[in-house]
């Protein structure tokens, strides 16, 4: 399978080279016949030839298996040499790895001083670029552009220099290849749903993708060279806030990401924003880049979910209140309410409301309040119970308090609680028997 892949790549490279040669042949023929052609016809064919070059360059970049990539140690020993490097310099991987780079290309593109000066963090994904003239295996001169980065070990010492090499000996071809790559990159960025842009240090737009241009309802060309105050539909104070944040990013020299909410007309728009300084080879800021994601729909969905959760919590609390103050019909016109847990002011109101509502609806003549499960009886609980009993008595209902343990009785006496008119019994069973006896009478 590997041989088939290499053969296919070789065939594609041959076809590209043939197309390139054919274009050059057509250009020469066009030049020879230009005397008998009208000026506008010449211009048209030149444009067609340029388009063909750009298309071919883009295709060449896509169909090339990989760019020329070379790694070497600080002493010049080559550690990596791929097919792309062989395509430019003629040496195979087996011939190149382990030999000195100057012996192979007759050049030392990155000096030791330049390697030591390259101190950018590897995570920044940035390269330095240098053009150097050398020679291929067959002795032909090669003008190459070395886009390189310096790889360092854990101690920060230079481990390797890694370079992507481009053949710059054919300027027209290199230019069209660059334009082809730029077009591919622009199409990739333009199909992003995020707003992507670049500004200079004064806040003027240098680049914006299609999604960002749509925010301003303008063509990309209309945005270039303008700043936020000339473009943004936001209120002036909101624009000032955006500009201030961008200046802080440039001054800090580090990327920042944050969420921001902007008022646009009658709508609130939420954004997740990443802004970062664009640095030159010396680390000085030369511009500002930004990637902005509209997360309004996400925040609205979260708000709806939060509101729904609050409604669920309210419904659950209502259900718990009903469960915590159950009202049980015992017999005709006799109801019982066993109380469990802690009684606070809110729950005391619920107990009174539930009991009085049941007394009224059922016409109960006896209501049993069982406090066996109440954790502690203090002045607050005692007051709640007596108020409930007094309210029930006003409706003509006799109240029976059951589950009064000795320690509870002692607490009630100590607090001086007035239980006149309330029958107190030790157990719920005795309270039910008392209520049934009243019913028979």
Order of alpha helices (4+ residues) and beta strands (2+ residues): alpha-alpha-beta-beta-alpha-alpha-alpha-alpha-beta-beta-beta-alpha-beta-beta-alpha-alpha-alpha-alpha-beta-beta-beta-alpha-beta-beta-alpha-beta-alpha-beta-alpha-beta-alpha
